[in-house]
Amino acid sequence: MYKPQTPKDPNGVFRTLVLGRVSTPHQQETNIEASYDYVAPMLKQIYDGPMEIKYLGEQGSGMLTERATIMEAVAELETGQWDLVIMEDISKAYRNARWQLAFIQDAVDLGVRVIAPGDGLDTFEENWEVVLGAAALRHSLHIPDTRRRVRRTASYACQHGGMVQRVKFGYRKLTKEEAESGKFGPKGLRLAKLAKDTRTVHEMRRRLMETRQPIRVVEWLIESGIPPGPYVKNGLWTVPILKDLLCDPLLSGTRTYQRTRYEPIFRTGKHKRTRNNNPQTKHYPELAHMTRDEQDSMLRAVEWSLNLRLENPARPSRRRGVPRRRSLWPGQAGKCICSADMHLM
């Protein structure tokens, strides 16, 4: 049973905010509606009179602090016109304990009651702070466990041929049935080389070594009507796309995983990307369009390097650590359309 409560509104209208959330697109948003079923019986215990109820629900990670509904909820609370906030548990507002505590404490400061039945929390109870601390700890423990489990599962899948995400030129993603058949390579490998594109890849190499100008190779690809691969949304070759393909160890048969690490930013719930110097690798001869020696000699011709290291130690950037205001070319160091450096004359 919940303690009765009287509304702030002198007209006797009891105003309630109801928060709901699902984390991923795989969860149906109808789950939000289902999570509201407990609200009506609970409100009958608290107040028997006219009510205004506002439901705020969305699909989004609870780690994100700039979600539309939670920002709206905070703005509504600051008006001081609401009597009660109800959520199934405090993770419906945030996943991060830092923001859970702040949200509920701010609500109490504004004279708004908070109830989270899944956590046994009711700020009208004397020991609500103890219950809130225990609930915040419980929800926080799920975060590193989930992160560790996801990384372990992804790493295992990659080592056994899965985790195929962006499919570049010269390759295609296999269905589970095709991968298990073993007709295209080791069983379980979800990626296959398109043999018809091997000749094109070798022509890219020949032209790059001959001209030493990536833009010329790009022009040839466009003029020849060769599509850049399924993950290039606008369907156009560019020098960065060409470089990303030719510097990929996959071209000589080596799959890599976790070349980029994603670390959480706890203030916002977003992620920062960092390059990983020691990604997981596994060699599949069936995926090679050329040998490693052929790929290395091609990249040396234009002073590129395989996408395995954070930085090429043999040729670090000459502008590293130099402020833009001190650059010779106004604003920043420039590059010509032919990929050569621009110099002040």
N, C-alpha and C positions, 0 to 999 in steps of 0.2 A: 504494500500500500504506500502511496505517495502522499505527502503532506499537502493539504489544500493551499491555494494561493489566490490572492486577490489581484485584479489587474491594476496597472498604473492609470489607464484611461478612465477619467471620471464618468464616461458614458457606459462603463462596464464591459467594454470589449477587451477580451483577453487575446493578446497578440503572440503568436508562436512561429518561430523559424524552425523548419525541419530540414536537416542536412542529410544527403545521401550521395553515394559515390561508388562506382566500380572502377577497377584499376586499368584493365586492358581491353582492347577491342574484342578479345575472345569472349569476354563476359557480356552477356546480353544486358542492354540498358533496362529491359523489363525487370531485371533484378533490383533496380533502384525502386521501382514502383512497389515490388513485393516487400521491400524492406520498410515501407511506410505502414504496413498493416497494424503494427503495434501501437501506432500513435493515437488513434481514436479512443481505444479503451483506456489508455493512460491518462489522456486529457480529461476524461469523464471523472477520474478520481481527483483531479487537481482543481477543476473549476466547472461549475454547472451554470453556464450562461452563454451569451453571444461570444463568438470567437472569430478571429482572423488568423488563418494559417497560410504561411508561405512556404512552398516546397522548393528547395534548391538542390538539384541533383545533376550529376554529369559523369562522363567517362573521362578519367584522367588519373595520372599517378599522384598518390598522396604526398609524394616528396616535393612536387611542384608547388611553389608558394604563390604563383601568379595565375592560378586557375580562375576562370571567370566567376564561378559560383562562390568560392571562398572569399574572393575580393568583394563580391556583392554582399555576402553575409557580414563581413567586417564593417562595410560602409553602413549597412542597416543597423547594426548594433550601436554604432557611434551616434545615431540619431537619438538614442535613449528612449525610444518609444516601444521597445519590445519587452515582453515579460519573460519569455522562456525560449531556450534553444534545446531541441531534442535531436539526438543522433544515435544510431544503433550502438556505436562505440566511438571513442575519440579519434580513431583512425579515419573516420569519415570526413573529419576536418583536415587533418594532416597525418603523415606518417612519422615525421620528425618530432621527437619529444620536445625539442626546443620550441617549436611553434605550437604544439599541443598545449603546453603549459601556458604560453603567452596568450593564446586565444581564450582559454577558459578563465584565466586570471583576469584578463581584460573585461570579459563578460561580467564577472562578479563585481569588478570595480564599477561597472556601469549599471549595477543593480539588476542584472539579467540572470535568471536561474538557468543552470545547465544540467540536463539529465542525459546520461548514456547508459541505458539499462544493461547492455552487453558487458560493461565494465563495472556495474554496480555503483555508478557515480551519480550523485545528486548533491548539488552544491547547497541545498537546504539542510543537509545533514552535517552534524558537528565535525565529523572526521573526513570530510570530503577531500581535504588536501592529501591525506594519507592514501586514500583510494585513488586519487588522480596520479600520485607518484608511482604507485604500484602498476596502474594501467599503462602509464607512459613507458615504464621499464619493460613491461610485457610486450608491448607493441614494438619497442625499439629492438628487442632481441630478435625479432623476425627479420629485420633488414639485413644484417650481415649474414645470417643463415641462408636467406633467399639468394643473396648475391653470390655466395660461395657455391650454392647448389646449381645456380644457372651457369656459372663459369665452368664448373666441373662437367656438367652435362654437355655444354657446347664444346669444350676441349675434347671430350671423349668422341663426340659425333664427328668432329673434324678429323681426328686421328683414324677414324674408320670410314672416311670418304664423304661424310655429310657436311653440313654447314656451307652449302654452296649459295652464295648471296648474289653478288654482281657477276653476271656472265659476260665476259669480254669477247671481243672479236676473235674468231677462230675456235670457239667452244660452244657447247650447248649443255643445258642442264637435263639430266636424265630423270625419268620417273622412278619411283621406288621399285617398280616391277622390272624396268630395264636394268637398274643397278644390280638387282639381285640375280638377274639372269647370267651375269658374267660375260656377256657378248661384247661389251665395250671396254673391258678392263677388269681389274680386281672386283670381286663381289662387294657390293656396298658403296662403291665409288659413284657419286651422283653427278659426275662431270665427265664429258667426253670431248675429245678433239675432233674438229671438223677437218678431215683430211683434204677436202677441196680447197681450204684456205691456206694450207702450208705453202703452196707456190706463191701466194700473195705476200705472206710473211717474209719469205726469202727475197722477194722483189723489194719490199720495204727496206730490208737490210742492205741489199745491193745499192739502192739509190741513196740511202743515208750515208753509207761509207764512201760513195763516189762523190756526192755533192757536199757532204758535211753540213747540210742545211735542212733541218727538219721541215721547214715551211715548204720546201720543194716537194718533199714526200707527201705532205698533206695536200698540196695542190694536185699532185698526180692521183691520189686516192679519190678526191672529189671529182676530178675530170673523168675518171674511169667509172664513176657511179658505184663505187664499192661502199656498202653501208658499214658504219663504224661499230656495230654490235648492238645487242638489245638493250643494254643499260644506258646508252647515250640517248636521252629523251628527245633532243632536237634533231637527231639523225645526221649531225654534221661532224666531220673530222676537224680537230684543232691540234695545235702543237702539244698542249698539255695532255690531251687524250691519247695522242700517238706516243708520247713519252711514258704515260702510265702503262700502256700496253707493252712497249718494248723493254721497259725496265722491270717488268713483272717476272719474277723467277719462274712463274708457271710456264712461260714461253719455252723454257728448257726443261720442263717437267717437274718442277718443285712447287708443291702447294705450301702456302704459308697461312698461319692463323695468328691473330692478335698482333698484327703489325702496328695497330693503333690501339692504345688503351683508353678506356673511358672511366674517368674518376669523378665521383659526385662532388658537386658544389653545394654544401649543406645550406647556405644562405638562401639559394633560389631553388634547389632541387634539380637544376640542370646538370650537364656534364661538361667537363673540359677534356679535350683530346690531347694525348701525348704519344709520340712515336716510341715504339718498343724496340730496343736494340737487339733483343733476343727472342724473336717470334718462334712459335712452333713451326717446324718444317717436316715435310714428308715427300720423298721423291717417287714420282710415277712416270716411268719411261713412256707409257702409253699416251701421256699428255704433251710430250715435247714436240714442238714444231722445228726446233733446231737444237744443237748441242750447246752446252754451257760455254765452251770455248768460242763458238760462233757468236753467241750472245755477248760475251765479254768484249770481244774484238769490235763488235758493232757499237757498243756503248762507249768504248774508249775513243772511237773516232769522233764523237761529239761531246766528250767529257761528261757523259752521264754515268750513273752507277745503278746497280741493282737496288730495288726497293727492299733492302734488308737492314740497312743501317740508318741511324738517326741523321748522320751527316757524313759526307765523303771527306775523310781526314786528309786526303791528298790535295784537295782543292777547296778549302773553306771560303766562305763568302768574303770578298775584300771589303764589303761595307758592314760586316758584322760589328755591332757595338758602336757604330758611328751615327749620331743623331741626324735626322733628315735635314735639319736646318743648316748642317755643315756639308751637305752633299754638293758636288760640283755642278751637277745638273739640277735645275730648280725643282724643289719638292722631294725628289728621291732619285736614286740611280735608275737610268732608263734602259730599255731593251728595244732594239730595232725589230721590225717585222720579220727579219731574217734570223732572229734570235741572237744576233751579235750585240755586244755592249755598245752603248752610245757614249761618245766622248765629247767634252767641251773643246771647241776649236777656237 
